[in-house]
Amino acid sequence: MLIFVLKRLASTIPVILIAITACFFILRLAPGGPFDQERALPPEVMANLRAYYHLNDPLVVQYLRYLGRLIHLDLGPSFVTKDFTVGQQIAIGLPYTLILGGSAFLVAVVLGTAAGIYGALYQNRSMDYLIAAVAMAGLVVPNFLVAPILQLVFGVHLAWLPVGGWGDGSIRFLLMPVIVLALPHIARISRLMRGSLIETLNANFIKTARAKGIGGRRVILGHALRPALTPVVSYLGPAAGYLLTGSIVVEQIFGIPGIGRYFVNAALNRDYGMVLGTVIFYMALIVLLNLIVDLAYAWLDPKVRRR
């Protein structure tokens, strides 16, 4: 297992380096800059700012300097927010993003898996069709459309839930954002689980187990569920990454003070440091989540470890 983990880690290093390089040069070569404003700064002030942040150096020198900071886990300064570095701003918004994304992930896994199992065991019945219809709606309707609908219905007209904000962080403030974020993944996981479990239940080893007189519940829990979870687990890595990065839109709509707020403000203000630092942080988080999923996949299917 250790060799398997080391191979996965080694394969991610070139990907991370290429992504950092691409993001760095795209941001630096894009028109405009962090100090461009509607009212232009005096030339001497602009010159001092560019000299302070080493923006007059060749791009290769700036790139190598940035890599040197990353080795020491330093994401560098923010060009717009003077009182906080990029790392400090990410640390402030990270708890809110993790709570929102983690809650949505748990809801998506539990409800999606349960709906998929039910649909596989009672396929082609009315409830199976209802689950399929809800899943299709969750896939085709974007979250930036679902969110205002829920806000209007449950926040404005019925006044059951707060329209936005974090408040005290209770479930009342989290319920609508979590549903909006988790809905498409509930749909995907339920479809994956349903199809995989139906295929597994028709496999020869399941028929053999039933021929030996093993009960239906024992067959499902002891023999069919683990191999049926394999495609679901392989999807959880990208899903977890999307739930964290996709929360940017949801955080903006519901006014949640997560990393997404800093990212959007940095993009609007052309804050190179904050945009690049947020992208690198999200990328590292996605790599870590995919590694965890690979380990879970290897546990479910030992043949993967020998590849």
Contacts in CASP RR format, 6 or more apart in sequence:
PFRMAT RR
TARGET T0000
AUTHOR 0000-0000-0000
METHOD contacts of the structure
MODEL  1
MLIFVLKRLASTIPVILIAITACFFILRLAPGGPFDQERALPPEVMANLR
AYYHLNDPLVVQYLRYLGRLIHLDLGPSFVTKDFTVGQQIAIGLPYTLIL
GGSAFLVAVVLGTAAGIYGALYQNRSMDYLIAAVAMAGLVVPNFLVAPIL
QLVFGVHLAWLPVGGWGDGSIRFLLMPVIVLALPHIARISRLMRGSLIET
LNANFIKTARAKGIGGRRVILGHALRPALTPVVSYLGPAAGYLLTGSIVV
EQIFGIPGIGRYFVNAALNRDYGMVLGTVIFYMALIVLLNLIVDLAYAWL
DPKVRRR
1 295 0 8 1.000
1 298 0 8 1.000
1 305 0 8 1.000
4 294 0 8 1.000
4 295 0 8 1.000
4 298 0 8 1.000
4 304 0 8 1.000
4 305 0 8 1.000
5 291 0 8 1.000
5 295 0 8 1.000
8 291 0 8 1.000
8 294 0 8 1.000
9 291 0 8 1.000
12 287 0 8 1.000
12 291 0 8 1.000
15 287 0 8 1.000
16 283 0 8 1.000
16 284 0 8 1.000
16 287 0 8 1.000
19 279 0 8 1.000
19 280 0 8 1.000
19 283 0 8 1.000
20 67 0 8 1.000
20 70 0 8 1.000
20 280 0 8 1.000
20 283 0 8 1.000
21 63 0 8 1.000
23 276 0 8 1.000
23 279 0 8 1.000
23 280 0 8 1.000
24 63 0 8 1.000
24 66 0 8 1.000
24 276 0 8 1.000
25 59 0 8 1.000
25 63 0 8 1.000
27 272 0 8 1.000
27 275 0 8 1.000
27 276 0 8 1.000
28 59 0 8 1.000
28 62 0 8 1.000
28 272 0 8 1.000
29 59 0 8 1.000
30 270 0 8 1.000
32 270 0 8 1.000
33 270 0 8 1.000
33 272 0 8 1.000
34 79 0 8 1.000
34 80 0 8 1.000
34 269 0 8 1.000
34 270 0 8 1.000
34 271 0 8 1.000
34 272 0 8 1.000
35 41 0 8 1.000
35 46 0 8 1.000
35 49 0 8 1.000
35 50 0 8 1.000
35 79 0 8 1.000
36 270 0 8 1.000
40 46 0 8 1.000
41 49 0 8 1.000
49 55 0 8 1.000
50 56 0 8 1.000
53 77 0 8 1.000
53 79 0 8 1.000
54 61 0 8 1.000
54 62 0 8 1.000
54 65 0 8 1.000
55 62 0 8 1.000
57 65 0 8 1.000
66 76 0 8 1.000
66 276 0 8 1.000
69 75 0 8 1.000
69 76 0 8 1.000
70 280 0 8 1.000
75 85 0 8 1.000
75 86 0 8 1.000
75 87 0 8 1.000
75 90 0 8 1.000
75 273 0 8 1.000
75 276 0 8 1.000
75 277 0 8 1.000
75 280 0 8 1.000
75 281 0 8 1.000
76 85 0 8 1.000
76 86 0 8 1.000
76 87 0 8 1.000
76 273 0 8 1.000
76 277 0 8 1.000
77 85 0 8 1.000
77 86 0 8 1.000
77 273 0 8 1.000
78 84 0 8 1.000
78 85 0 8 1.000
78 86 0 8 1.000
78 89 0 8 1.000
78 266 0 8 1.000
78 271 0 8 1.000
78 273 0 8 1.000
78 274 0 8 1.000
79 270 0 8 1.000
79 271 0 8 1.000
79 272 0 8 1.000
79 273 0 8 1.000
79 274 0 8 1.000
80 265 0 8 1.000
80 266 0 8 1.000
80 269 0 8 1.000
80 271 0 8 1.000
80 274 0 8 1.000
81 89 0 8 1.000
81 271 0 8 1.000
81 274 0 8 1.000
84 92 0 8 1.000
86 273 0 8 1.000
86 274 0 8 1.000
86 277 0 8 1.000
86 278 0 8 1.000
87 277 0 8 1.000
89 262 0 8 1.000
89 274 0 8 1.000
90 259 0 8 1.000
90 262 0 8 1.000
90 277 0 8 1.000
90 278 0 8 1.000
90 281 0 8 1.000
92 257 0 8 1.000
92 262 0 8 1.000
93 257 0 8 1.000
93 258 0 8 1.000
93 259 0 8 1.000
93 260 0 8 1.000
93 261 0 8 1.000
93 262 0 8 1.000
94 258 0 8 1.000
94 259 0 8 1.000
96 166 0 8 1.000
96 251 0 8 1.000
96 256 0 8 1.000
96 257 0 8 1.000
96 258 0 8 1.000
96 259 0 8 1.000
97 244 0 8 1.000
97 247 0 8 1.000
97 251 0 8 1.000
97 258 0 8 1.000
97 259 0 8 1.000
97 260 0 8 1.000
98 244 0 8 1.000
99 169 0 8 1.000
99 174 0 8 1.000
100 174 0 8 1.000
100 177 0 8 1.000
100 178 0 8 1.000
100 181 0 8 1.000
100 247 0 8 1.000
100 250 0 8 1.000
100 251 0 8 1.000
100 256 0 8 1.000
100 258 0 8 1.000
101 178 0 8 1.000
101 181 0 8 1.000
101 243 0 8 1.000
101 244 0 8 1.000
101 247 0 8 1.000
102 243 0 8 1.000
103 174 0 8 1.000
103 178 0 8 1.000
104 177 0 8 1.000
104 178 0 8 1.000
104 181 0 8 1.000
104 182 0 8 1.000
104 185 0 8 1.000
104 243 0 8 1.000
104 247 0 8 1.000
105 182 0 8 1.000
105 185 0 8 1.000
105 236 0 8 1.000
105 239 0 8 1.000
105 240 0 8 1.000
105 243 0 8 1.000
107 178 0 8 1.000
107 179 0 8 1.000
107 182 0 8 1.000
107 186 0 8 1.000
108 182 0 8 1.000
108 185 0 8 1.000
108 186 0 8 1.000
108 189 0 8 1.000
108 239 0 8 1.000
108 243 0 8 1.000
109 189 0 8 1.000
109 236 0 8 1.000
111 182 0 8 1.000
111 186 0 8 1.000
111 190 0 8 1.000
112 185 0 8 1.000
112 186 0 8 1.000
112 187 0 8 1.000
112 189 0 8 1.000
112 190 0 8 1.000
112 193 0 8 1.000
113 189 0 8 1.000
113 190 0 8 1.000
113 193 0 8 1.000
113 229 0 8 1.000
113 232 0 8 1.000
115 131 0 8 1.000
115 135 0 8 1.000
115 186 0 8 1.000
115 190 0 8 1.000
115 193 0 8 1.000
115 194 0 8 1.000
116 131 0 8 1.000
116 189 0 8 1.000
116 190 0 8 1.000
116 191 0 8 1.000
116 193 0 8 1.000
116 194 0 8 1.000
116 195 0 8 1.000
116 197 0 8 1.000
117 193 0 8 1.000
117 194 0 8 1.000
117 197 0 8 1.000
117 220 0 8 1.000
117 225 0 8 1.000
118 127 0 8 1.000
118 128 0 8 1.000
118 131 0 8 1.000
119 127 0 8 1.000
119 128 0 8 1.000
119 131 0 8 1.000
119 190 0 8 1.000
119 194 0 8 1.000
120 193 0 8 1.000
120 194 0 8 1.000
120 195 0 8 1.000
120 197 0 8 1.000
120 198 0 8 1.000
120 201 0 8 1.000
120 228 0 8 1.000
121 197 0 8 1.000
121 220 0 8 1.000
122 128 0 8 1.000
123 194 0 8 1.000
123 198 0 8 1.000
131 190 0 8 1.000
132 191 0 8 1.000
134 187 0 8 1.000
135 186 0 8 1.000
135 187 0 8 1.000
135 188 0 8 1.000
135 190 0 8 1.000
135 191 0 8 1.000
136 187 0 8 1.000
137 187 0 8 1.000
138 146 0 8 1.000
138 183 0 8 1.000
138 184 0 8 1.000
138 186 0 8 1.000
138 187 0 8 1.000
139 184 0 8 1.000
139 187 0 8 1.000
139 188 0 8 1.000
143 180 0 8 1.000
143 181 0 8 1.000
143 183 0 8 1.000
143 184 0 8 1.000
143 249 0 8 1.000
143 250 0 8 1.000
144 249 0 8 1.000
144 253 0 8 1.000
146 180 0 8 1.000
146 183 0 8 1.000
147 176 0 8 1.000
147 177 0 8 1.000
147 180 0 8 1.000
147 250 0 8 1.000
147 253 0 8 1.000
147 254 0 8 1.000
148 253 0 8 1.000
150 176 0 8 1.000
150 179 0 8 1.000
150 180 0 8 1.000
151 163 0 8 1.000
151 164 0 8 1.000
151 176 0 8 1.000
151 253 0 8 1.000
151 254 0 8 1.000
154 160 0 8 1.000
154 161 0 8 1.000
154 176 0 8 1.000
155 161 0 8 1.000
155 162 0 8 1.000
155 163 0 8 1.000
155 176 0 8 1.000
156 163 0 8 1.000
161 172 0 8 1.000
161 173 0 8 1.000
161 175 0 8 1.000
161 176 0 8 1.000
162 172 0 8 1.000
162 173 0 8 1.000
163 254 0 8 1.000
164 173 0 8 1.000
164 176 0 8 1.000
164 254 0 8 1.000
164 255 0 8 1.000
164 256 0 8 1.000
165 173 0 8 1.000
165 254 0 8 1.000
165 255 0 8 1.000
165 256 0 8 1.000
166 173 0 8 1.000
166 255 0 8 1.000
166 256 0 8 1.000
166 257 0 8 1.000
167 173 0 8 1.000
176 254 0 8 1.000
177 247 0 8 1.000
177 250 0 8 1.000
177 251 0 8 1.000
177 254 0 8 1.000
177 256 0 8 1.000
180 250 0 8 1.000
180 253 0 8 1.000
181 243 0 8 1.000
181 246 0 8 1.000
181 247 0 8 1.000
181 250 0 8 1.000
182 243 0 8 1.000
185 239 0 8 1.000
185 242 0 8 1.000
185 243 0 8 1.000
188 235 0 8 1.000
188 239 0 8 1.000
189 232 0 8 1.000
189 235 0 8 1.000
189 239 0 8 1.000
192 231 0 8 1.000
192 232 0 8 1.000
192 235 0 8 1.000
193 228 0 8 1.000
193 229 0 8 1.000
193 232 0 8 1.000
196 228 0 8 1.000
196 229 0 8 1.000
196 230 0 8 1.000
196 231 0 8 1.000
196 232 0 8 1.000
197 224 0 8 1.000
197 225 0 8 1.000
197 228 0 8 1.000
199 228 0 8 1.000
200 206 0 8 1.000
200 224 0 8 1.000
200 227 0 8 1.000
200 228 0 8 1.000
201 220 0 8 1.000
201 224 0 8 1.000
203 227 0 8 1.000
205 223 0 8 1.000
206 219 0 8 1.000
206 223 0 8 1.000
206 224 0 8 1.000
209 219 0 8 1.000
209 223 0 8 1.000
210 216 0 8 1.000
210 219 0 8 1.000
214 223 0 8 1.000
226 300 0 8 1.000
227 300 0 8 1.000
227 301 0 8 1.000
229 300 0 8 1.000
230 297 0 8 1.000
230 300 0 8 1.000
230 301 0 8 1.000
233 293 0 8 1.000
233 296 0 8 1.000
233 297 0 8 1.000
233 300 0 8 1.000
234 293 0 8 1.000
234 297 0 8 1.000
236 293 0 8 1.000
236 296 0 8 1.000
237 286 0 8 1.000
237 289 0 8 1.000
237 290 0 8 1.000
237 292 0 8 1.000
237 293 0 8 1.000
238 290 0 8 1.000
240 286 0 8 1.000
240 289 0 8 1.000
240 293 0 8 1.000
241 282 0 8 1.000
241 285 0 8 1.000
241 286 0 8 1.000
241 289 0 8 1.000
244 282 0 8 1.000
244 285 0 8 1.000
244 286 0 8 1.000
245 282 0 8 1.000
245 286 0 8 1.000
247 256 0 8 1.000
247 258 0 8 1.000
247 260 0 8 1.000
248 259 0 8 1.000
248 260 0 8 1.000
248 263 0 8 1.000
248 264 0 8 1.000
250 256 0 8 1.000
251 257 0 8 1.000
251 258 0 8 1.000
251 259 0 8 1.000
251 260 0 8 1.000
251 261 0 8 1.000
252 260 0 8 1.000
252 261 0 8 1.000
252 264 0 8 1.000
255 261 0 8 1.000
259 278 0 8 1.000
259 281 0 8 1.000
259 282 0 8 1.000
260 278 0 8 1.000
262 274 0 8 1.000
262 278 0 8 1.000
263 274 0 8 1.000
263 275 0 8 1.000
263 278 0 8 1.000
265 271 0 8 1.000
265 274 0 8 1.000
266 273 0 8 1.000
266 274 0 8 1.000
266 275 0 8 1.000
266 278 0 8 1.000
267 275 0 8 1.000
294 304 0 8 1.000
297 304 0 8 1.000
298 304 0 8 1.000
298 305 0 8 1.000
END
